[in-house]
Each structure stands twice: as C-alpha cells, then as structure tokens.
Amino acid sequence: MREETRSLRQVPVSIEGYDSLTVPVHRASTILYADADSFARRSDRGADGYVYGLYGTPTHRHLEGRITDMQRGVRTVLLPSGQAANAFAMLAVLKTGDRVLLPDTCYGPTRDFSQTDLPALGITAEFYDPTDLAALERRAAGARLIWAESPGSLTLEMQDIPAIVAIARRHGAMTGCDNTWASPLNFRPLDHGVDLVAEALSKHFGGHSDLLMGSVTVAEPDLGLRIKAQMGRYGIGVSPDDVALVMRGIETMAVRMARASASALRLAGWLQEQPHVTRVLYPPLPGAEGHAIWARDFQGAAGLFSVVFDEAAAPHVMAALDALRVISIGASFGGTRSLAAPSAVGPLRSATRWSGPEFVLRLSVGLEAPEDLEDDLTRFLAAIETCIAAGKIKKS
C-alpha cells in the first residue's frame, strides 16, 4: 500500500482487560460491515442494530438504557432538545383529523407548536384548565391524546396525573407528560399509567447549562419503535459528545437536585414573608396551592419556583434585576448557577384567566450558598423599594 492509503487504515487494538468506569464516546457516521452479505442483510440487525450513525452508537445506547431504567419504561429515544421531545412525542401518535388536549399551563414553545404546526397538519389542539378534572372529563370524548405537565410552566399548577390517566382511559385516549421539572428521580409518570414521558435533558440531567437534548420514554415497545423510525425519517439525531455529557451529569443529578431544592424551599419560605410579595408559587412549600398532590405523588422537588409581586412592586421588577450580583438573568433551570427570568403569563393562557400582574419572576436556584442567594435577593428587593419611593416622589 502507498503511504496515503496506509495512513487511513485502522490498526487493530486489543481491548482485552480494558473496562473503563466511564462510558466511551463513539463518534461515527459510517458503520462498517464484515462482508457484502452482512451489508445486504443490514435490516436484520433490528431497531437497535448499528446501521448508520444517525440511529445511534454504543454511547447513545448507554444513555437510552439508563433513562429507560430511571423512568421504568421499555424504550427511550433521544432528541436534540426538550421541545423536540414534546413535539415528536405528539407527532408520533397524532394524525390528520385527531384532537389533542393540552394544559393551559404547558411550556410556551409547546403551546406555540400546538397552535401553529399541528393545525397545519389537520390536527386540532385545545387547551384545558389543568386543575379542573370535571371540565377535562367533559372535553375528553373523541380526543386522541391528553397532554400533561405537572407542575405547570411558570405558575406551577399541580395536575392529578392518576386521575387524568383514568379520564383518558375511559375515553380511549393516550396520555403524555412533560416531566422536566421533577425528573424521574422525583416523579415517574409511567408508574401512574402515562403512555409516554418527555424530558428536557438540557436541565437536570445535563446539569451544567452546556448542552441541549431531550428524551421520550414509552411504556409500550411498538410506540417506541414508531418514534425511533420517525426520527430516522426526519434525519434527527444527537451528538455522542453531548450524550457523554448527559451521562456524566446523571451521576451527580440526585445530589444537585437535593441541594437546589433544599435551598429553594428555604428561599421560597423567606420570600413569602417579604413586603410586596403576594404569592410564592412552589408546590413543595407547605400551604402552597397544589401541595397536597405534590406530597402524595412526588418524592422530591426541583429548585424552580415563581414569585408574584403586588401592584406597587410589579412594574419595577425588571429594572431591579440589575441589582443582582450572584443570580444571573437567564431563561432556563436545572444548572449549577442560579437564574432569574421575568416571565409574562397572560399571553400564555386561553382556557383560564391569569389574575396576577403581567410578569412573574421565575427563580431557578442553583448550588450557591443559600445565604449568598438570600443576600442577593435582599439587594433586589431593596432596589424595588427604591424604585417605588422614586415613583412616589415624582407623583407628589
């Protein structure tokens, strides 16, 4: 062989005696076959066979298997983001003429997808009050899929998932759930009869705000195969390097979530005693709306909650955020760093009515010392007081 050819040849390396504690990263687009006959019969390898990099490598299989085990499911499919997981979970079961019911408090991009893309496919999307089971029962007839998200996005309404599953089954509908807030460490929808569960792995699983990924885990094998085949037809896959980062994040996930939720509970309790705070939306907080369902069904919590301010303070929340020194401004959660995001609620409601101020402040509590976070929020609240006082002086 000439040197150009020789430089492209793989050198056989023995792996006997090699057993890494971590999962190796297998990067591949092209998968080789031992001979022509093996290539001709490549479809015989089955859904989990290695035929092309788009359909996964051993690195992908490790993460798929880990998540399937955590969710107590039968198959997991990886997607490029949590929103992709939500969208394709629906697309896998819905077809032209079908009807899907979504909670009015679902993730904003999921609402946008349901209002924009599903109707273009001839699929009807309707929104329901997430806490009104009687109303959901009345609307469930003829639905193909009932979607849930508990707690809800921004305002954290708890949904009674077992009761929703019972309603769906009475009407011959399937159920899906966005479980990103809780993760399977704290709630497993499949254990309660849900058919498929979506997670934004970008959040708690990755845990370091440095990747995008999502997953769909199913309770029935044929449904998982349909989703996997659909991903192939759309040409959707994820990077093995990102998969390795998620695998690393999982190993500290329980510790991170326990720390973040403990700090969040402390801060939520402190904030609800502060002037100009009318409500703290956090189901683990004793006395909070939805606390009874959370205590009944969940094994733990996330460090994410929202704060509602009174009429005097609400207009100044945005400006006062510049007083923060420890908490960063950003729209995500589940990472090591604490984040604050003022979020408009009203435009994301159609089946219910939001009676609070235009914006709530969503706080994602990270791993900083809770004392430092409390000091930072004290600066923020003082800035609000300064803005209120300045406004009163100008009026006088």
C-alpha positions as a Markdown table, in Angstrom:
| # | Residue | x | y | z |
|---|---|---|---|---|
| 1 | Met | 0.0 | 0.0 | 0.0 |
| 2 | Arg | 1.1 | 3.5 | -0.7 |
| 3 | Glu | 1.6 | 5.9 | 2.2 |
| 4 | Glu | -1.7 | 7.8 | 1.5 |
| 5 | Thr | -3.6 | 4.6 | 1.8 |
| 6 | Arg | -1.7 | 3.3 | 4.8 |
| 7 | Ser | -2.4 | 6.4 | 6.8 |
| 8 | Leu | -6.1 | 5.7 | 6.5 |
| 9 | Arg | -6.1 | 2.2 | 7.8 |
| 10 | Gln | -7.1 | 1.3 | 11.3 |
| 11 | Val | -4.6 | -0.6 | 13.4 |
| 12 | Pro | -6.1 | -3.5 | 15.4 |
| 13 | Val | -6.0 | -2.8 | 19.1 |
| 14 | Ser | -6.9 | -5.3 | 21.8 |
| 15 | Ile | -9.5 | -4.3 | 24.4 |
| 16 | Glu | -8.9 | -7.4 | 26.5 |
| 17 | Gly | -8.6 | -6.4 | 30.1 |
| 18 | Tyr | -9.9 | -2.9 | 29.4 |
| 19 | Asp | -13.1 | -1.9 | 31.3 |
| 20 | Ser | -13.5 | 1.8 | 31.7 |
| 21 | Leu | -15.5 | 3.2 | 34.7 |
| 22 | Thr | -17.0 | 5.8 | 32.3 |
| 23 | Val | -18.8 | 5.2 | 29.0 |
| 24 | Pro | -16.5 | 5.7 | 26.0 |
| 25 | Val | -17.5 | 8.2 | 23.3 |
| 26 | His | -18.1 | 6.5 | 20.0 |
| 27 | Arg | -18.2 | 9.1 | 17.2 |
| 28 | Ala | -19.5 | 7.7 | 13.9 |
| 29 | Ser | -21.5 | 8.4 | 10.8 |
| 30 | Thr | -20.5 | 5.3 | 8.8 |
| 31 | Ile | -20.8 | 1.8 | 10.2 |
| 32 | Leu | -18.7 | -0.9 | 8.6 |
| 33 | Tyr | -19.9 | -4.4 | 7.7 |
| 34 | Ala | -17.8 | -7.6 | 7.7 |
| 35 | Asp | -18.7 | -8.6 | 4.2 |
| 36 | Ala | -21.2 | -7.9 | 1.3 |
| 37 | Asp | -23.7 | -10.3 | 2.6 |
| 38 | Ser | -23.8 | -8.6 | 6.0 |
| 39 | Phe | -24.4 | -5.3 | 4.3 |
| 40 | Ala | -27.2 | -6.7 | 2.2 |
| 41 | Arg | -28.9 | -8.1 | 5.3 |
| 42 | Arg | -28.3 | -5.0 | 7.4 |
| 43 | Ser | -32.1 | -4.6 | 8.1 |
| 44 | Asp | -31.8 | -7.9 | 10.0 |
| 45 | Arg | -29.9 | -6.1 | 12.8 |
| 46 | Gly | -33.2 | -4.8 | 14.1 |
| 47 | Ala | -34.2 | -1.5 | 15.6 |
| 48 | Asp | -31.2 | -1.3 | 17.9 |
| 49 | Gly | -28.7 | -2.6 | 15.4 |
| 50 | Tyr | -25.9 | -0.4 | 14.3 |
| 51 | Val | -26.5 | 0.6 | 10.6 |
| 52 | Tyr | -25.6 | 4.3 | 10.5 |
| 53 | Gly | -24.5 | 6.9 | 13.0 |
| 54 | Leu | -27.9 | 8.7 | 12.8 |
| 55 | Tyr | -29.5 | 5.7 | 14.5 |
| 56 | Gly | -27.1 | 5.7 | 17.4 |
| 57 | Thr | -23.8 | 4.3 | 18.7 |
| 58 | Pro | -23.0 | 2.3 | 21.8 |
| 59 | Thr | -22.7 | 5.7 | 23.6 |
| 60 | His | -26.3 | 6.5 | 22.7 |
| 61 | Arg | -27.4 | 3.1 | 23.8 |
| 62 | His | -25.9 | 3.5 | 27.2 |
| 63 | Leu | -27.9 | 6.8 | 27.8 |
| 64 | Glu | -31.1 | 5.4 | 26.3 |
| 65 | Gly | -30.8 | 2.4 | 28.6 |
| 66 | Arg | -30.1 | 4.5 | 31.7 |
| 67 | Ile | -33.1 | 6.8 | 31.1 |
| 68 | Thr | -35.4 | 3.9 | 30.3 |
| 69 | Asp | -34.4 | 2.3 | 33.6 |
| 70 | Met | -34.8 | 5.5 | 35.6 |
| 71 | Gln | -38.3 | 6.1 | 34.0 |
| 72 | Arg | -39.3 | 2.4 | 34.5 |
| 73 | Gly | -40.1 | 2.3 | 30.7 |
| 74 | Val | -39.4 | 0.0 | 27.9 |
| 75 | Arg | -37.6 | 2.3 | 25.3 |
| 76 | Thr | -36.1 | 5.7 | 25.2 |
| 77 | Val | -35.5 | 7.9 | 22.1 |
| 78 | Leu | -33.0 | 10.8 | 22.3 |
| 79 | Leu | -33.8 | 14.1 | 20.6 |
| 80 | Pro | -31.9 | 17.4 | 20.1 |
| 81 | Ser | -33.9 | 19.3 | 22.8 |
| 82 | Gly | -36.7 | 19.1 | 25.3 |
| 83 | Gln | -39.0 | 20.9 | 22.9 |
| 84 | Ala | -38.2 | 18.4 | 20.2 |
| 85 | Ala | -39.1 | 15.7 | 22.6 |
| 86 | Asn | -42.5 | 17.3 | 23.3 |
| 87 | Ala | -43.2 | 17.9 | 19.6 |
| 88 | Phe | -42.3 | 14.5 | 18.3 |
| 89 | Ala | -44.0 | 12.7 | 21.2 |
| 90 | Met | -47.2 | 14.2 | 19.9 |
| 91 | Leu | -46.4 | 13.7 | 16.2 |
| 92 | Ala | -45.7 | 10.0 | 16.8 |
| 93 | Val | -49.3 | 9.4 | 18.0 |
| 94 | Leu | -51.3 | 12.1 | 16.2 |
| 95 | Lys | -52.5 | 12.2 | 12.6 |
| 96 | Thr | -54.8 | 14.3 | 10.5 |
| 97 | Gly | -58.3 | 14.6 | 12.0 |
| 98 | Asp | -57.1 | 13.8 | 15.5 |
| 99 | Arg | -57.6 | 16.1 | 18.6 |
| 100 | Val | -55.1 | 16.7 | 21.4 |
| 101 | Leu | -55.9 | 18.4 | 24.8 |
| 102 | Leu | -53.1 | 20.3 | 26.5 |
| 103 | Pro | -53.0 | 22.0 | 29.9 |
| 104 | Asp | -53.3 | 25.8 | 29.7 |
| 105 | Thr | -50.1 | 26.0 | 31.7 |
| 106 | Cys | -47.9 | 24.0 | 29.3 |
| 107 | Tyr | -44.4 | 25.1 | 28.2 |
| 108 | Gly | -44.7 | 28.1 | 26.0 |
| 109 | Pro | -42.9 | 26.6 | 22.9 |
| 110 | Thr | -45.2 | 23.6 | 23.2 |
| 111 | Arg | -48.2 | 25.9 | 23.1 |
| 112 | Asp | -46.8 | 27.7 | 20.0 |
| 113 | Phe | -46.2 | 24.3 | 18.3 |
| 114 | Ser | -49.7 | 23.2 | 19.1 |
| 115 | Gln | -51.3 | 26.4 | 17.8 |
| 116 | Thr | -49.1 | 26.8 | 14.7 |
| 117 | Asp | -47.8 | 23.4 | 13.4 |
| 118 | Leu | -50.5 | 20.9 | 14.5 |
| 119 | Pro | -53.3 | 22.8 | 12.8 |
| 120 | Ala | -51.3 | 22.9 | 9.6 |
| 121 | Leu | -51.3 | 19.1 | 9.7 |
| 122 | Gly | -55.1 | 18.9 | 10.3 |
| 123 | Ile | -54.7 | 18.2 | 14.0 |
| 124 | Thr | -56.9 | 20.1 | 16.4 |
| 125 | Ala | -55.2 | 21.4 | 19.6 |
| 126 | Glu | -57.4 | 22.5 | 22.5 |
| 127 | Phe | -56.3 | 23.8 | 25.9 |
| 128 | Tyr | -57.9 | 22.8 | 29.3 |
| 129 | Asp | -57.8 | 24.1 | 32.9 |
| 130 | Pro | -55.0 | 21.9 | 34.4 |
| 131 | Thr | -56.8 | 21.6 | 37.8 |
| 132 | Asp | -60.4 | 21.2 | 36.7 |
| 133 | Leu | -60.9 | 17.4 | 36.3 |
| 134 | Ala | -64.7 | 17.7 | 35.7 |
| 135 | Ala | -64.2 | 20.0 | 32.8 |
| 136 | Leu | -61.5 | 17.8 | 31.3 |
| 137 | Glu | -63.9 | 14.8 | 31.6 |
| 138 | Arg | -66.5 | 16.7 | 29.6 |
| 139 | Arg | -64.0 | 17.5 | 26.8 |
| 140 | Ala | -62.1 | 14.2 | 26.7 |
| 141 | Ala | -64.6 | 12.4 | 24.4 |
| 142 | Gly | -63.0 | 12.0 | 20.9 |
| 143 | Ala | -59.5 | 13.1 | 22.0 |
| 144 | Arg | -56.6 | 11.1 | 20.7 |
| 145 | Leu | -54.1 | 12.4 | 23.2 |
| 146 | Ile | -54.3 | 14.2 | 26.6 |
| 147 | Trp | -51.0 | 16.0 | 27.4 |
| 148 | Ala | -50.0 | 17.0 | 30.9 |
| 149 | Glu | -47.2 | 19.0 | 32.6 |
| 150 | Ser | -47.1 | 18.9 | 36.4 |
| 151 | Pro | -46.3 | 21.3 | 37.8 |
| 152 | Gly | -47.1 | 23.7 | 35.0 |
| 153 | Ser | -44.7 | 26.1 | 33.3 |
| 154 | Leu | -44.2 | 29.5 | 35.0 |
| 155 | Thr | -47.1 | 29.2 | 37.5 |
| 156 | Leu | -46.5 | 25.6 | 38.7 |
| 157 | Glu | -50.1 | 24.3 | 39.0 |
| 158 | Met | -50.1 | 20.7 | 40.1 |
| 159 | Gln | -52.0 | 18.2 | 38.0 |
| 160 | Asp | -53.6 | 15.0 | 39.3 |
| 161 | Ile | -51.9 | 12.6 | 36.9 |
| 162 | Pro | -53.5 | 9.4 | 38.1 |
| 163 | Ala | -57.0 | 11.0 | 37.7 |
| 164 | Ile | -56.1 | 12.3 | 34.2 |
| 165 | Val | -54.9 | 8.9 | 33.1 |
| 166 | Ala | -58.2 | 7.4 | 34.4 |
| 167 | Ile | -60.2 | 10.0 | 32.4 |
| 168 | Ala | -58.1 | 9.3 | 29.3 |
| 169 | Arg | -58.7 | 5.6 | 29.5 |
| 170 | Arg | -62.4 | 6.0 | 29.9 |
| 171 | His | -62.5 | 7.8 | 26.6 |
| 172 | Gly | -59.9 | 5.7 | 24.7 |
| 173 | Ala | -57.2 | 8.5 | 24.7 |
| 174 | Met | -53.5 | 8.2 | 25.2 |
| 175 | Thr | -51.6 | 10.3 | 27.8 |
| 176 | Gly | -48.3 | 12.1 | 27.5 |
| 177 | Cys | -46.4 | 14.2 | 30.1 |
| 178 | Asp | -43.6 | 16.7 | 30.1 |
| 179 | Asn | -41.8 | 15.7 | 33.3 |
| 180 | Thr | -38.8 | 18.1 | 33.1 |
| 181 | Trp | -39.5 | 19.9 | 36.5 |
| 182 | Ala | -39.5 | 16.8 | 38.6 |
| 183 | Ser | -37.2 | 14.4 | 36.5 |
| 184 | Pro | -37.7 | 10.6 | 37.1 |
| 185 | Leu | -35.9 | 11.0 | 40.4 |
| 186 | Asn | -38.9 | 12.8 | 41.9 |
| 187 | Phe | -41.8 | 11.6 | 39.8 |
| 188 | Arg | -42.3 | 8.8 | 37.3 |
| 189 | Pro | -45.4 | 9.4 | 35.1 |
| 190 | Leu | -45.2 | 5.9 | 33.6 |
| 191 | Asp | -45.7 | 4.4 | 37.1 |
| 192 | His | -49.0 | 6.2 | 37.1 |
| 193 | Gly | -50.2 | 4.9 | 33.8 |
| 194 | Val | -49.0 | 7.6 | 31.4 |
| 195 | Asp | -48.1 | 6.2 | 27.9 |
| 196 | Leu | -45.1 | 8.4 | 27.1 |
| 197 | Val | -43.0 | 10.9 | 29.0 |
| 198 | Ala | -40.8 | 13.7 | 27.7 |
| 199 | Glu | -37.8 | 15.2 | 29.5 |
| 200 | Ala | -35.6 | 18.2 | 28.6 |
| 201 | Leu | -32.2 | 16.6 | 29.3 |
| 202 | Ser | -30.7 | 20.1 | 29.0 |
| 203 | Lys | -31.9 | 20.8 | 32.5 |
| 204 | His | -31.4 | 18.4 | 35.5 |
| 205 | Phe | -29.8 | 15.6 | 33.5 |
| 206 | Gly | -27.1 | 17.6 | 31.9 |
| 207 | Gly | -26.9 | 19.9 | 34.9 |
| 208 | His | -24.3 | 22.4 | 33.7 |
| 209 | Ser | -26.0 | 24.6 | 31.2 |
| 210 | Asp | -23.8 | 23.4 | 28.4 |
| 211 | Leu | -25.9 | 21.2 | 26.1 |
| 212 | Leu | -29.3 | 20.7 | 24.5 |
| 213 | Met | -31.0 | 17.4 | 24.5 |
| 214 | Gly | -34.4 | 15.7 | 25.1 |
| 215 | Ser | -35.8 | 12.3 | 25.5 |
| 216 | Val | -39.1 | 10.4 | 25.1 |
| 217 | Thr | -39.6 | 7.2 | 27.1 |
| 218 | Val | -42.5 | 4.9 | 26.4 |
| 219 | Ala | -44.4 | 2.2 | 28.3 |
| 220 | Glu | -45.2 | 0.2 | 25.1 |
| 221 | Pro | -42.4 | -1.1 | 22.8 |
| 222 | Asp | -44.2 | -0.6 | 19.5 |
| 223 | Leu | -44.8 | 3.1 | 20.3 |
| 224 | Gly | -41.0 | 3.4 | 21.0 |
| 225 | Leu | -40.2 | 1.8 | 17.7 |
| 226 | Arg | -42.5 | 4.2 | 15.8 |
| 227 | Ile | -40.9 | 7.2 | 17.4 |
| 228 | Lys | -37.4 | 5.9 | 16.6 |
| 229 | Ala | -38.4 | 5.2 | 13.0 |
| 230 | Gln | -39.9 | 8.7 | 12.7 |
| 231 | Met | -36.7 | 10.2 | 13.9 |
| 232 | Gly | -34.8 | 8.4 | 11.2 |
| 233 | Arg | -37.1 | 9.6 | 8.5 |
| 234 | Tyr | -36.8 | 13.2 | 9.7 |
| 235 | Gly | -33.0 | 12.7 | 9.9 |
| 236 | Ile | -32.8 | 13.7 | 13.5 |
| 237 | Gly | -30.0 | 12.5 | 15.8 |
| 238 | Val | -27.9 | 13.8 | 18.7 |
| 239 | Ser | -24.1 | 14.1 | 19.2 |
| 240 | Pro | -22.4 | 11.3 | 21.1 |
| 241 | Asp | -20.2 | 14.0 | 22.7 |
| 242 | Asp | -23.4 | 15.6 | 24.2 |
| 243 | Val | -24.6 | 12.2 | 25.2 |
| 244 | Ala | -21.4 | 11.7 | 27.1 |
| 245 | Leu | -22.0 | 15.0 | 28.9 |
| 246 | Val | -25.5 | 13.9 | 29.9 |
| 247 | Met | -24.2 | 10.6 | 31.2 |
| 248 | Arg | -21.7 | 12.5 | 33.3 |
| 249 | Gly | -24.4 | 14.8 | 34.6 |
| 250 | Ile | -26.7 | 11.9 | 35.6 |
| 251 | Glu | -24.1 | 10.8 | 38.1 |
| 252 | Thr | -24.4 | 13.9 | 40.2 |
| 253 | Met | -28.1 | 14.6 | 39.4 |
| 254 | Ala | -29.5 | 13.4 | 42.7 |
| 255 | Val | -27.0 | 15.4 | 44.8 |
| 256 | Arg | -27.5 | 18.6 | 42.7 |
| 257 | Met | -31.3 | 18.4 | 42.9 |
| 258 | Ala | -31.4 | 17.7 | 46.6 |
| 259 | Arg | -29.1 | 20.7 | 47.2 |
| 260 | Ala | -31.1 | 23.0 | 44.9 |
| 261 | Ser | -34.5 | 22.0 | 46.2 |
| 262 | Ala | -33.4 | 22.5 | 49.8 |
| 263 | Ser | -32.1 | 26.0 | 49.1 |
| 264 | Ala | -35.2 | 26.7 | 47.0 |
| 265 | Leu | -37.5 | 25.7 | 49.9 |
| 266 | Arg | -35.6 | 28.0 | 52.3 |
| 267 | Leu | -35.7 | 30.9 | 49.9 |
| 268 | Ala | -39.3 | 30.4 | 49.0 |
| 269 | Gly | -40.3 | 30.5 | 52.6 |
| 270 | Trp | -38.3 | 33.6 | 53.2 |
| 271 | Leu | -39.6 | 35.4 | 50.2 |
| 272 | Gln | -43.3 | 34.8 | 51.0 |
| 273 | Glu | -42.7 | 36.9 | 54.2 |
| 274 | Gln | -41.2 | 39.8 | 52.4 |
| 275 | Pro | -43.0 | 43.1 | 51.7 |
| 276 | His | -44.7 | 43.4 | 48.2 |
| 277 | Val | -44.6 | 39.6 | 47.6 |
| 278 | Thr | -48.2 | 38.4 | 47.3 |
| 279 | Arg | -47.5 | 34.7 | 46.5 |
| 280 | Val | -44.7 | 32.2 | 46.0 |
| 281 | Leu | -45.7 | 29.5 | 43.5 |
| 282 | Tyr | -43.9 | 26.4 | 44.7 |
| 283 | Pro | -45.9 | 23.3 | 45.4 |
| 284 | Pro | -43.4 | 21.8 | 48.0 |
| 285 | Leu | -44.0 | 24.9 | 50.2 |
| 286 | Pro | -46.4 | 23.9 | 53.0 |
| 287 | Gly | -49.7 | 25.7 | 52.4 |
| 288 | Ala | -49.0 | 26.4 | 48.7 |
| 289 | Glu | -51.5 | 25.6 | 46.1 |
| 290 | Gly | -51.0 | 22.0 | 44.9 |
| 291 | His | -49.0 | 21.0 | 47.9 |
| 292 | Ala | -51.3 | 18.0 | 48.7 |
| 293 | Ile | -50.9 | 16.4 | 45.3 |
| 294 | Trp | -47.1 | 17.1 | 45.3 |
| 295 | Ala | -46.8 | 15.4 | 48.8 |
| 296 | Arg | -48.9 | 12.5 | 47.7 |
| 297 | Asp | -47.2 | 11.7 | 44.3 |
| 298 | Phe | -43.7 | 13.2 | 44.3 |
| 299 | Gln | -40.5 | 12.0 | 46.0 |
| 300 | Gly | -38.8 | 15.4 | 45.9 |
| 301 | Ala | -38.6 | 18.7 | 44.1 |
| 302 | Ala | -36.7 | 20.9 | 41.7 |
| 303 | Gly | -35.2 | 24.3 | 42.7 |
| 304 | Leu | -37.5 | 26.2 | 40.3 |
| 305 | Phe | -40.3 | 28.4 | 41.5 |
| 306 | Ser | -42.0 | 31.7 | 40.7 |
| 307 | Val | -42.7 | 34.9 | 42.7 |
| 308 | Val | -45.8 | 37.1 | 42.3 |
| 309 | Phe | -45.5 | 40.8 | 43.4 |
| 310 | Asp | -48.1 | 43.3 | 44.3 |
| 311 | Glu | -49.3 | 46.2 | 42.1 |
| 312 | Ala | -46.8 | 48.6 | 43.7 |
| 313 | Ala | -43.7 | 46.4 | 43.1 |
| 314 | Ala | -44.6 | 44.6 | 39.8 |
| 315 | Pro | -43.8 | 47.4 | 37.4 |
| 316 | His | -40.3 | 47.7 | 38.9 |
| 317 | Val | -39.2 | 44.0 | 38.9 |
| 318 | Met | -37.5 | 44.3 | 35.5 |
| 319 | Ala | -35.3 | 47.3 | 36.5 |
| 320 | Ala | -34.5 | 45.9 | 39.9 |
| 321 | Leu | -32.9 | 42.8 | 38.4 |
| 322 | Asp | -29.8 | 44.8 | 37.6 |
| 323 | Ala | -29.1 | 44.9 | 41.3 |
| 324 | Leu | -28.4 | 41.2 | 41.4 |
| 325 | Arg | -24.8 | 40.2 | 41.8 |
| 326 | Val | -24.9 | 36.4 | 42.4 |
| 327 | Ile | -28.1 | 35.4 | 40.5 |
| 328 | Ser | -27.8 | 35.7 | 36.7 |
| 329 | Ile | -30.6 | 36.7 | 34.3 |
| 330 | Gly | -31.5 | 33.8 | 32.0 |
| 331 | Ala | -34.4 | 31.7 | 30.9 |
| 332 | Ser | -33.5 | 28.1 | 31.9 |
| 333 | Phe | -33.2 | 25.9 | 35.0 |
| 334 | Gly | -31.6 | 22.9 | 36.4 |
| 335 | Gly | -28.0 | 24.1 | 36.2 |
| 336 | Thr | -25.4 | 24.8 | 38.9 |
| 337 | Arg | -25.9 | 28.6 | 38.7 |
| 338 | Ser | -29.0 | 30.4 | 39.9 |
| 339 | Leu | -31.1 | 32.2 | 37.4 |
| 340 | Ala | -33.9 | 34.8 | 37.4 |
| 341 | Ala | -36.3 | 35.4 | 34.5 |
| 342 | Pro | -39.3 | 37.8 | 34.5 |
| 343 | Ser | -41.9 | 36.0 | 32.5 |
| 344 | Ala | -45.3 | 37.2 | 31.1 |
| 345 | Val | -48.1 | 34.8 | 31.9 |
| 346 | Gly | -51.2 | 36.4 | 30.4 |
| 347 | Pro | -50.3 | 35.7 | 26.7 |
| 348 | Leu | -49.8 | 32.0 | 27.5 |
| 349 | Arg | -53.4 | 31.5 | 28.7 |
| 350 | Ser | -56.5 | 30.8 | 26.8 |
| 351 | Ala | -58.6 | 28.3 | 28.8 |
| 352 | Thr | -58.0 | 30.0 | 32.1 |
| 353 | Arg | -57.5 | 33.6 | 33.2 |
| 354 | Trp | -54.4 | 34.8 | 34.9 |
| 355 | Ser | -55.4 | 37.4 | 37.5 |
| 356 | Gly | -52.0 | 38.4 | 38.7 |
| 357 | Pro | -49.6 | 41.1 | 37.4 |
| 358 | Glu | -48.3 | 40.8 | 33.8 |
| 359 | Phe | -45.0 | 39.4 | 34.9 |
| 360 | Val | -44.0 | 36.8 | 37.5 |
| 361 | Leu | -40.4 | 36.3 | 38.5 |
| 362 | Arg | -39.2 | 32.8 | 37.9 |
| 363 | Leu | -36.2 | 31.7 | 40.0 |
| 364 | Ser | -34.0 | 28.7 | 39.3 |
| 365 | Val | -32.0 | 28.0 | 42.4 |
| 366 | Gly | -28.5 | 26.6 | 41.8 |
| 367 | Leu | -25.7 | 25.4 | 44.1 |
| 368 | Glu | -24.5 | 28.7 | 45.5 |
| 369 | Ala | -24.6 | 29.1 | 49.3 |
| 370 | Pro | -28.3 | 29.9 | 50.2 |
| 371 | Glu | -27.1 | 32.7 | 52.4 |
| 372 | Asp | -25.5 | 34.4 | 49.4 |
| 373 | Leu | -28.6 | 34.0 | 47.4 |
| 374 | Glu | -30.7 | 35.5 | 50.2 |
| 375 | Asp | -28.3 | 38.5 | 50.4 |
| 376 | Asp | -28.7 | 38.9 | 46.6 |
| 377 | Leu | -32.4 | 38.8 | 46.7 |
| 378 | Thr | -32.3 | 41.3 | 49.6 |
| 379 | Arg | -30.4 | 43.7 | 47.2 |
| 380 | Phe | -33.1 | 43.0 | 44.6 |
| 381 | Leu | -36.0 | 43.8 | 46.9 |
| 382 | Ala | -34.2 | 46.9 | 48.2 |
| 383 | Ala | -33.9 | 48.1 | 44.6 |
| 384 | Ile | -37.7 | 47.6 | 44.1 |
| 385 | Glu | -38.3 | 49.7 | 47.2 |
| 386 | Thr | -36.0 | 52.4 | 45.8 |
| 387 | Cys | -38.0 | 52.4 | 42.5 |
| 388 | Ile | -41.3 | 52.6 | 44.4 |
| 389 | Ala | -40.1 | 55.5 | 46.5 |
| 390 | Ala | -38.8 | 57.4 | 43.5 |
| 391 | Gly | -42.1 | 56.9 | 41.8 |
| 392 | Lys | -44.0 | 58.3 | 44.7 |
| 393 | Ile | -41.7 | 61.4 | 44.9 |
| 394 | Lys | -42.2 | 62.1 | 41.2 |
| 395 | Lys | -46.0 | 61.8 | 41.6 |
| 396 | Ser | -46.0 | 64.2 | 44.6 |
